[in-house]
Amino acid sequence: MLDVAVIEEPAAAEASLDPIRSRILAALAEPGSAAMLATRLGLPRQKANYHLKELERHGLVELAEERRKGSITERVYRATAASYVISPSALAAVSPDPSRSPDQLSARWLLALGSRLVQEVGTLLTGAARTERRIATFGIDAEVRFASAADRAAFTGELAQAVAALVGRYHDESAPGGRNHRVVVGLHQIPAPHPGAPEVSAGGPRQRSGGTHETQPGTGQETAP
């Protein structure tokens, strides 16, 4: 089972958003049969089986095993991922395009950047899955608490300068065999938790980063450095 899977097909996105099917996907983090799901979710077995078949048709669940119980074969399913993200490509005609109105201070533009990130990384993951290869990615997740709006503005100014300097230092338009990579940096206030949600510590800066893997861009195929 994958940690995260990206849903790119509109029909699969529609199937995942159905309330009953989303409950089935959550329940199938642990393998289960139609009979087990019917009991767990309070559904008629025929209805649970119907939704299972639809989820399987869209690649959201898969057959884990078959068990013989007397003259009956019980089919046990599991979700193909622990969680799912719907790619903006599922709504291609209305998906956000960051090139339309770039604005570093616009929350909507930041959202458009995030949407493009999901779409492009989802495409890479799909290609990587076909070839069973890893893709070249790097991520940083950090939290910072500003004392004032002026400090936040100073921080974004220094960050923009640092990124521009790094891009200028390493970008080589004419490098033979060079690989294009996209760098996205975002800053936003963390939304307040919903009532009853666990509180988040307001301690010092926290940062987590991921590693990189060399691949052929757009295909997910690994190549030599």
Backbone bond lengths (Angstrom), bond angles and torsions (degrees), N, CA, C in turn:
res aa  C-N    CA-C-N  psi(-1)  N-CA   C-N-CA  omega(-1)  CA-C   N-CA-C  phi
1 M - - - 1.465 - - 1.525 109.92 -
2 L 1.342 116.12 134.53 1.446 121.44 177.87 1.527 110.52 -78.15
3 D 1.339 116.42 154.27 1.458 119.72 174.39 1.527 110.09 -69.09
4 V 1.334 115.67 -46.31 1.457 122.08 -179.42 1.519 108.80 -139.20
5 A 1.320 117.10 136.51 1.460 122.18 174.30 1.519 108.25 -123.04
6 V 1.335 115.83 145.83 1.459 121.82 179.99 1.520 108.97 -102.80
7 I 1.320 116.12 126.09 1.463 121.91 178.76 1.524 108.16 -93.76
8 E 1.326 116.61 118.99 1.459 121.25 -176.38 1.524 113.27 -109.17
9 E 1.335 117.91 -24.43 1.455 121.12 -177.32 1.531 110.94 -85.45
10 P 1.336 118.35 132.67 1.467 121.16 -179.63 1.526 113.18 -55.74
11 A 1.334 117.12 -41.49 1.474 119.79 -178.57 1.527 110.80 -65.59
12 A 1.331 117.13 -38.42 1.464 120.73 178.00 1.526 110.29 -67.54
13 A 1.336 116.61 -38.54 1.470 120.17 177.43 1.527 110.30 -62.48
14 E 1.318 116.01 -43.53 1.462 120.24 178.90 1.523 111.12 -61.86
15 A 1.337 116.11 -41.89 1.461 120.30 179.75 1.527 111.25 -63.59
16 S 1.321 116.64 -40.34 1.466 120.12 -177.34 1.524 112.24 -69.81
17 L 1.332 117.19 -25.86 1.465 121.05 -176.79 1.525 113.26 -85.59
18 D 1.326 117.08 -10.21 1.454 119.52 175.57 1.534 108.59 -63.02
19 P 1.335 118.59 129.35 1.478 120.39 -174.75 1.522 113.81 -55.42
20 I 1.333 117.70 -42.97 1.467 119.70 -179.18 1.516 109.97 -67.70
21 R 1.322 116.87 -43.32 1.469 119.84 -177.86 1.521 111.93 -67.95
22 S 1.323 117.25 -34.15 1.467 118.33 176.65 1.526 110.75 -66.60
23 R 1.332 117.42 -34.92 1.465 121.06 175.39 1.528 110.47 -66.55
24 I 1.316 116.39 -38.19 1.468 120.22 178.56 1.522 110.15 -65.83
25 L 1.344 116.70 -42.30 1.468 120.14 178.25 1.526 110.82 -59.95
26 A 1.332 116.36 -43.35 1.465 119.86 179.22 1.526 110.53 -64.29
27 A 1.333 116.93 -41.22 1.470 120.70 -178.90 1.523 111.47 -66.73
28 L 1.342 116.31 -30.63 1.468 119.81 -176.52 1.525 113.30 -86.03
29 A 1.330 116.33 17.80 1.465 118.54 165.85 1.528 108.23 -61.13
30 E 1.356 114.87 -28.31 1.462 122.33 170.19 1.523 107.09 -111.63
31 P 1.340 118.83 133.00 1.472 120.72 -176.77 1.526 112.25 -54.21
32 G 1.317 115.82 144.49 1.456 120.49 179.42 1.513 111.24 -159.89
33 S 1.314 115.98 159.25 1.457 122.23 178.10 1.523 109.47 -98.34
34 A 1.334 116.24 173.66 1.460 120.69 177.40 1.527 110.12 -60.60
35 A 1.340 116.59 -39.46 1.458 120.02 179.89 1.528 111.18 -65.19
36 M 1.317 116.33 -42.71 1.465 120.14 178.99 1.527 111.10 -64.26
37 L 1.347 116.51 -41.32 1.460 120.56 179.59 1.521 110.97 -66.03
38 A 1.337 115.81 -40.47 1.463 120.04 179.58 1.520 110.60 -58.35
39 T 1.322 116.75 -43.28 1.463 121.07 179.28 1.518 111.32 -68.91
40 R 1.337 116.26 -44.06 1.458 121.21 -175.59 1.524 112.15 -67.95
41 L 1.346 116.51 -37.26 1.460 120.74 -174.47 1.525 113.53 -103.58
42 G 1.332 116.72 -1.30 1.453 119.66 179.04 1.517 113.40 69.36
43 L 1.344 116.69 41.33 1.458 122.18 -179.11 1.521 110.36 -115.76
44 P 1.327 118.30 153.30 1.462 119.66 169.42 1.533 109.10 -62.90
45 R 1.325 117.02 143.33 1.460 119.68 -175.77 1.526 111.56 -59.76
46 Q 1.333 117.58 -38.61 1.456 120.22 -179.30 1.532 110.81 -63.01
47 K 1.328 116.33 -38.07 1.459 120.37 179.56 1.523 110.70 -69.18
48 A 1.324 117.40 -41.95 1.466 120.88 177.42 1.517 110.35 -62.01
49 N 1.320 117.10 -41.27 1.460 121.14 -179.60 1.528 110.89 -65.93
50 Y 1.334 116.98 -39.54 1.465 120.97 179.09 1.529 110.41 -61.10
51 H 1.329 116.82 -47.94 1.466 120.16 -178.89 1.532 111.10 -66.78
52 L 1.313 117.20 -35.38 1.459 120.37 175.97 1.525 111.10 -60.10
53 K 1.323 116.77 -44.46 1.460 121.18 -179.86 1.528 111.29 -62.00
54 E 1.342 115.50 -39.84 1.461 119.15 179.28 1.531 110.97 -66.74
55 L 1.320 116.99 -42.21 1.462 120.52 178.18 1.527 111.29 -65.00
56 E 1.330 116.46 -38.09 1.462 120.25 177.24 1.525 110.39 -65.59
57 R 1.323 117.10 -39.27 1.467 121.20 -179.11 1.519 111.45 -61.31
58 H 1.323 116.76 -30.72 1.462 120.75 -179.35 1.532 112.63 -96.81
59 G 1.338 117.51 7.97 1.458 120.58 176.19 1.506 115.14 75.65
60 L 1.340 117.18 18.46 1.463 119.92 -179.08 1.525 112.47 -92.05
61 V 1.323 117.26 -22.51 1.459 121.83 171.36 1.528 107.68 -130.91
62 E 1.306 115.59 159.49 1.463 120.86 -179.38 1.517 109.97 -139.90
63 L 1.323 114.89 157.34 1.465 120.32 178.23 1.521 109.35 -72.27
64 A 1.329 116.00 123.80 1.465 120.89 178.93 1.523 111.34 -90.74
65 E 1.333 116.64 -42.60 1.461 121.00 178.74 1.523 110.09 -167.37
66 E 1.311 115.37 166.96 1.457 122.07 174.29 1.519 108.44 -121.53
67 R 1.333 115.92 133.17 1.459 121.04 -178.03 1.521 109.47 -118.64
68 R 1.318 115.64 134.05 1.463 120.62 176.78 1.514 109.63 -87.90
69 K 1.333 116.19 125.63 1.460 122.57 175.50 1.514 107.46 -126.48
70 G 1.324 115.28 90.21 1.454 119.97 -174.85 1.510 110.11 66.58
71 S 1.315 117.26 -121.61 1.464 121.03 179.72 1.518 112.24 -93.01
72 I 1.336 116.25 3.96 1.463 120.91 -176.90 1.529 110.14 -110.01
73 T 1.331 115.81 139.16 1.460 121.38 174.01 1.522 108.80 -103.28
74 E 1.313 116.90 118.55 1.465 121.99 179.58 1.524 109.20 -93.65
75 R 1.324 115.42 126.03 1.461 121.10 179.58 1.528 109.20 -95.45
76 V 1.319 115.59 125.25 1.460 122.00 -178.12 1.529 108.60 -107.77
77 Y 1.332 116.21 127.73 1.457 121.84 -176.47 1.528 111.10 -113.08
78 R 1.318 114.06 162.51 1.461 120.56 171.96 1.530 108.12 -144.35
79 A 1.324 116.54 154.26 1.461 120.91 175.92 1.527 108.96 -68.76
80 T 1.315 116.72 147.59 1.468 119.76 -179.94 1.525 111.67 -76.93
81 A 1.335 117.41 -13.52 1.465 121.14 178.76 1.524 109.72 -150.76
82 A 1.317 115.31 157.64 1.461 120.29 177.61 1.526 111.19 -75.01
83 S 1.329 116.56 -27.56 1.465 121.37 177.65 1.525 108.80 -151.64
84 Y 1.330 115.01 161.36 1.462 120.70 -175.02 1.528 110.32 -132.19
85 V 1.335 114.76 147.39 1.454 122.35 173.97 1.521 107.19 -125.33
86 I 1.331 116.65 131.34 1.463 120.52 178.52 1.523 108.59 -88.83
87 S 1.320 116.31 121.21 1.461 121.60 -179.97 1.520 110.42 -72.75
88 P 1.338 117.92 143.97 1.465 120.04 174.16 1.529 112.51 -58.35
89 S 1.340 117.89 -18.88 1.462 120.11 178.16 1.522 111.67 -63.50
90 A 1.341 117.11 -20.07 1.463 120.32 176.26 1.526 111.08 -68.36
91 L 1.335 116.01 -19.94 1.473 122.03 175.47 1.519 108.52 -121.94
92 A 1.329 115.31 54.28 1.462 121.29 -169.17 1.524 113.39 -53.46
93 A 1.321 117.54 -40.65 1.469 120.36 -175.35 1.523 112.62 -66.93
94 V 1.320 117.59 -24.27 1.468 120.72 -177.05 1.531 112.15 -125.26
95 S 1.322 117.56 17.20 1.468 119.43 -179.84 1.528 109.99 -71.26
96 P 1.333 118.58 147.89 1.467 121.67 -177.13 1.525 112.27 -64.65
97 D 1.317 116.26 146.04 1.460 122.68 177.57 1.528 108.04 -127.06
98 P 1.347 117.85 105.16 1.469 120.35 -176.67 1.529 113.71 -61.41
99 S 1.335 117.72 -19.61 1.466 120.03 -177.63 1.528 112.36 -76.13
100 R 1.337 117.34 -12.50 1.467 119.60 -176.29 1.521 112.08 -67.48
101 S 1.314 117.05 -47.24 1.470 119.42 -177.55 1.519 110.31 -147.39
102 P 1.340 116.84 71.63 1.471 119.98 -178.60 1.532 111.84 -61.65
103 D 1.307 115.40 130.45 1.460 121.59 -178.52 1.525 107.49 -155.82
104 Q 1.312 116.73 107.87 1.464 120.89 -175.49 1.519 112.99 -61.65
105 L 1.318 117.83 -21.54 1.464 120.79 -177.24 1.528 112.32 -101.13
106 S 1.327 117.29 8.84 1.457 120.96 -178.29 1.521 110.86 -97.38
107 A 1.340 116.59 125.42 1.467 120.57 176.80 1.531 110.11 -65.14
108 R 1.326 117.25 -35.05 1.464 120.13 179.96 1.522 111.35 -68.35
109 W 1.338 116.42 -35.22 1.466 118.78 176.78 1.527 110.38 -67.90
110 L 1.336 116.74 -38.66 1.460 120.58 175.67 1.525 110.08 -60.73
111 L 1.326 116.91 -40.43 1.461 121.18 177.23 1.529 110.80 -63.70
112 A 1.334 117.00 -39.20 1.460 120.62 177.55 1.526 110.95 -64.74
113 L 1.336 116.87 -38.37 1.466 120.43 176.10 1.527 110.57 -62.47
114 G 1.336 115.99 -44.03 1.460 120.00 178.72 1.519 111.71 -62.62
115 S 1.333 116.64 -39.09 1.466 120.49 178.77 1.519 110.84 -63.76
116 R 1.333 116.14 -42.89 1.462 119.13 178.04 1.522 110.79 -64.80
117 L 1.326 117.12 -36.94 1.462 120.72 177.24 1.523 110.51 -59.70
118 V 1.338 117.07 -46.47 1.464 120.58 178.74 1.525 110.50 -60.98
119 Q 1.318 116.44 -43.44 1.462 120.06 -177.86 1.519 111.81 -65.00
120 E 1.322 117.46 -46.98 1.459 120.24 -176.15 1.525 111.97 -70.71
121 V 1.327 117.42 -42.90 1.467 119.68 178.52 1.529 109.83 -67.32
122 G 1.325 116.74 -35.46 1.465 119.62 175.96 1.515 111.86 -61.28
123 T 1.332 117.11 -41.53 1.466 121.26 177.40 1.528 110.97 -63.01
124 L 1.331 115.98 -41.62 1.470 119.81 177.71 1.532 110.98 -63.44
125 L 1.337 116.31 -42.09 1.462 119.74 179.99 1.526 111.38 -63.70
126 T 1.326 116.56 -38.24 1.461 119.63 178.22 1.526 110.65 -62.87
127 G 1.330 116.36 -44.03 1.465 119.57 177.56 1.511 112.26 -65.49
128 A 1.342 116.03 -38.63 1.464 119.76 -179.86 1.521 111.36 -66.69
129 A 1.338 116.78 -35.64 1.462 120.39 -179.27 1.525 111.06 -64.54
130 R 1.323 116.79 -35.37 1.469 120.20 -179.47 1.522 111.43 -66.88
131 T 1.330 116.48 -33.92 1.461 120.75 -176.45 1.524 113.12 -103.97
132 E 1.345 116.25 -1.02 1.469 121.88 -178.54 1.527 111.17 56.18
133 R 1.321 114.73 45.43 1.463 121.64 178.70 1.515 110.49 -118.62
134 R 1.316 116.34 160.99 1.454 121.36 174.89 1.523 108.39 -94.18
135 I 1.337 116.36 156.86 1.455 120.21 -178.38 1.523 111.08 -111.88
136 A 1.335 115.49 160.93 1.467 121.18 -177.39 1.517 110.30 -83.20
137 T 1.306 116.41 107.91 1.461 120.79 178.48 1.524 110.61 -139.88
138 F 1.312 115.50 159.55 1.467 121.90 175.18 1.514 107.28 -151.58
139 G 1.307 117.74 133.34 1.453 119.88 -179.25 1.520 112.12 -135.24
140 I 1.309 115.76 145.27 1.464 122.09 173.61 1.519 108.00 -126.29
141 D 1.317 116.94 131.29 1.464 122.34 177.62 1.517 107.20 -126.35
142 A 1.317 117.54 111.25 1.457 121.24 -175.57 1.521 110.63 -133.36
143 E 1.319 115.93 156.02 1.460 122.02 174.13 1.524 108.52 -124.76
144 V 1.326 116.70 137.50 1.470 121.20 177.30 1.523 108.02 -138.42
145 R 1.313 116.63 138.26 1.475 122.42 -179.83 1.528 108.41 -107.04
146 F 1.338 116.48 115.79 1.458 121.09 -178.15 1.531 110.35 -90.26
147 A 1.324 115.78 141.55 1.460 120.49 177.94 1.519 111.46 -77.07
148 S 1.341 117.40 -24.75 1.460 120.21 -176.93 1.521 110.16 -156.81
149 A 1.335 115.79 165.21 1.461 121.03 176.15 1.530 110.38 -63.57
150 A 1.334 116.30 -32.60 1.462 119.80 178.77 1.527 110.88 -64.48
151 D 1.323 116.35 -40.07 1.469 119.96 177.49 1.523 110.43 -64.26
152 R 1.338 116.03 -40.15 1.463 119.29 179.13 1.524 110.64 -63.06
153 A 1.320 116.65 -42.80 1.461 120.79 179.07 1.529 111.03 -63.69
154 A 1.332 116.60 -41.08 1.466 120.01 178.48 1.521 111.08 -64.42
155 F 1.345 115.55 -39.93 1.460 120.72 179.53 1.529 110.31 -62.03
156 T 1.347 117.25 -47.99 1.466 119.56 -178.01 1.524 111.15 -64.75
157 G 1.353 116.66 -34.78 1.463 119.40 177.86 1.521 111.46 -64.05
158 E 1.337 116.69 -46.12 1.466 120.48 179.43 1.530 111.18 -65.86
159 L 1.340 115.88 -38.77 1.458 119.90 179.46 1.516 110.92 -63.60
160 A 1.336 117.13 -43.91 1.462 121.04 179.19 1.524 111.02 -61.65
161 Q 1.320 116.70 -41.29 1.465 120.51 179.18 1.526 111.06 -65.37
162 A 1.339 116.12 -41.47 1.466 120.25 -178.87 1.527 110.91 -64.88
163 V 1.333 116.44 -43.61 1.465 120.05 179.85 1.525 110.14 -65.72
164 A 1.340 117.05 -43.70 1.464 120.05 179.19 1.529 111.24 -61.11
165 A 1.319 116.50 -39.16 1.461 120.13 179.47 1.530 110.98 -65.84
166 L 1.337 117.09 -42.95 1.462 120.67 179.73 1.529 111.44 -65.74
167 V 1.341 116.24 -43.26 1.460 119.55 178.99 1.522 110.00 -62.58
168 G 1.341 116.84 -43.80 1.459 120.15 178.99 1.520 112.61 -63.13
169 R 1.330 116.94 -32.89 1.462 120.76 -178.08 1.526 112.07 -74.17
170 Y 1.331 117.27 -38.26 1.460 120.29 -172.00 1.526 114.63 -103.88
171 H 1.320 119.01 -16.90 1.460 120.48 -178.88 1.526 110.03 -69.24
172 D 1.330 116.30 128.48 1.468 121.74 179.17 1.522 107.80 -134.69
173 E 1.315 115.76 97.16 1.462 121.69 -175.30 1.520 112.61 -63.69
174 S 1.346 117.51 -29.14 1.462 120.55 -173.46 1.529 113.97 -102.85
175 A 1.337 117.38 7.78 1.474 119.63 -176.78 1.527 110.49 -65.87
176 P 1.360 118.35 123.37 1.472 120.52 177.33 1.530 110.11 -62.78
177 G 1.308 116.85 130.35 1.463 120.07 179.14 1.512 114.05 72.59
178 G 1.332 117.26 12.24 1.460 119.54 179.76 1.523 111.47 -66.11
179 R 1.319 116.41 154.49 1.465 121.75 -178.51 1.527 109.28 -117.71
180 N 1.308 116.38 127.41 1.462 120.84 178.13 1.522 110.79 -77.47
181 H 1.304 116.37 133.17 1.462 122.35 176.61 1.529 108.44 -127.01
182 R 1.329 116.49 150.98 1.460 120.75 177.42 1.526 109.39 -106.00
183 V 1.328 116.10 134.72 1.459 122.65 176.84 1.525 107.96 -110.86
184 V 1.320 116.73 122.25 1.463 121.78 178.22 1.523 108.64 -123.57
185 V 1.321 117.30 125.12 1.455 122.09 177.36 1.525 107.55 -124.14
186 G 1.314 117.34 127.84 1.462 120.99 -179.15 1.517 111.60 -128.16
187 L 1.309 115.18 151.58 1.460 121.39 176.26 1.522 107.75 -137.75
188 H 1.328 117.11 126.74 1.454 120.51 178.06 1.518 109.79 -151.94
189 Q 1.309 115.10 154.82 1.465 120.11 176.68 1.522 109.14 -70.18
190 I 1.317 116.93 141.61 1.462 121.20 178.90 1.530 108.70 -78.23
191 P 1.346 117.74 123.88 1.473 119.46 -179.12 1.518 111.58 -59.99
192 A 1.315 115.39 149.68 1.466 120.67 176.42 1.519 109.36 -65.70
193 P 1.329 118.32 142.45 1.464 120.59 179.94 1.511 111.89 -65.80
194 H 1.332 115.37 151.44 1.451 120.03 175.65 1.530 109.43 -68.59
195 P 1.323 118.25 154.69 1.479 119.94 177.43 1.519 111.28 -54.88
196 G 1.325 115.19 131.00 1.456 119.83 179.93 1.509 113.99 91.06
197 A 1.352 117.25 -11.17 1.468 120.22 179.48 1.519 109.19 -76.50
198 P 1.354 117.76 151.15 1.466 119.84 179.51 1.520 111.20 -64.60
199 E 1.319 116.37 142.67 1.455 120.66 -179.59 1.519 110.50 -74.15
200 V 1.343 114.78 146.75 1.459 121.33 178.09 1.516 108.51 -100.72
201 S 1.305 116.84 133.53 1.456 120.66 -179.68 1.518 110.85 -62.82
202 A 1.318 116.79 140.76 1.462 121.25 178.55 1.519 109.82 -104.17
203 G 1.309 116.98 41.70 1.452 121.50 -179.02 1.510 112.25 -75.57
204 G 1.323 116.74 -159.09 1.452 121.90 -176.49 1.510 112.49 -72.73
205 P 1.347 115.95 -175.38 1.457 120.41 -178.33 1.516 110.98 -59.31
206 R 1.333 115.51 138.82 1.455 121.33 177.16 1.512 107.96 -127.84
207 Q 1.306 117.63 137.75 1.461 120.17 -177.18 1.512 110.35 -142.27
208 R 1.336 114.80 137.33 1.461 121.51 174.46 1.516 107.05 -129.44
209 S 1.303 117.50 140.32 1.465 118.86 179.19 1.507 109.85 -134.99
210 G 1.334 114.98 156.64 1.456 121.12 179.63 1.510 110.95 -108.28
211 G 1.329 117.16 169.13 1.449 122.09 -179.49 1.510 111.79 -92.17
212 T 1.344 116.08 -176.20 1.461 121.31 -179.32 1.512 109.69 -125.86
213 H 1.333 114.87 156.09 1.457 122.13 176.34 1.514 107.46 -140.73
214 E 1.324 117.78 136.00 1.454 120.87 -178.04 1.523 110.85 -80.66
215 T 1.332 116.19 129.91 1.455 121.48 178.06 1.516 109.91 -143.52
216 Q 1.331 115.49 167.08 1.452 120.79 172.64 1.520 108.23 -79.76
217 P 1.343 119.66 120.55 1.455 120.90 -175.85 1.526 112.59 -55.57
218 G 1.337 116.14 138.77 1.432 121.94 175.14 1.510 115.46 81.96
219 T 1.353 116.49 -10.99 1.454 118.95 -177.70 1.503 112.30 -117.92
220 G 1.345 117.55 -24.69 1.461 120.41 -175.33 1.511 112.27 80.06
221 Q 1.354 118.17 6.42 1.452 120.75 -178.43 1.526 110.55 -88.16
222 E 1.309 116.34 132.18 1.462 120.05 179.62 1.526 110.29 -72.50
223 T 1.333 115.54 143.75 1.452 120.72 175.40 1.513 108.20 -133.99
224 A 1.299 115.77 166.34 1.461 119.19 178.78 1.514 109.74 -69.50
225 P 1.321 118.45 145.84 1.464 120.93 179.91 1.527 110.24 -61.09
